[in-house]
């Protein structure tokens, strides 16, 4: 059911917070996932993988380059990490044209967990001067709208930090209209700016988790950002018609001595096989998320 929602989107993107670094496959703190993981995400309907995050270098240069190569071989669009500066110059920003709308995607991370980016590789690490330069370069492509995917903030904090808000203000003031954040592993508020009841700009400070096995409070799920944009004709500006969210929760069940993970959509939870205890857990999660999203900043 989550797959149906994702596949129905004209464009679906995700924060790909792992590497395809080949065997041995590893989890935290240095991730390397099977190639099948990326195949499954693609088959679920995701079109774009955003790779600028703090785990991009978990398998070093070989892991970064193999991830790029595998995504290319699967026909998956991606951005945020690059083999060389020349590749970055050629492929950044990521431009996507859909239904006559030219969309530019930018992607940055606050850090790479202290692991150095070794030449000739490039990872988009947050630097305000670089970001402003990139935005100006992006505007030369005449995009109808620019979307920034930001790996930022403090882990497990349900309100955006001062630094997040300051950086969001900078991005918005330089022409970004949609910001989607991740890294805190918990949901943070959505802020929309309207003029005469029309949405001008929006910031999803943090989507929380999608699929994870984290145990901390509020990490048992997250949200999908559902944004609708339109354009009347070739010369009209893009209109942000809707900025919505869909909550998902990770159900964990034991089967034959193994833990099985299921992503449960809150909007169709009644269709999922679920015991009373799990139902109560999910209801509590949804209640908490709604409370977090109602916060005034």
Helices and strands as residue ranges (DSSP letters): H 2-8, E 13-15, H 35-43, E 48-50, H 60-73, E 77-79, E 81-82, H 85-91, E 94-98, E 101-109, E 122-123, H 128-139, E 145-151, H 162-173, E 178-182, E 187-195, E 198-207, E 221-230, E 239-255, E 258-265, G 266-271, H 276-293
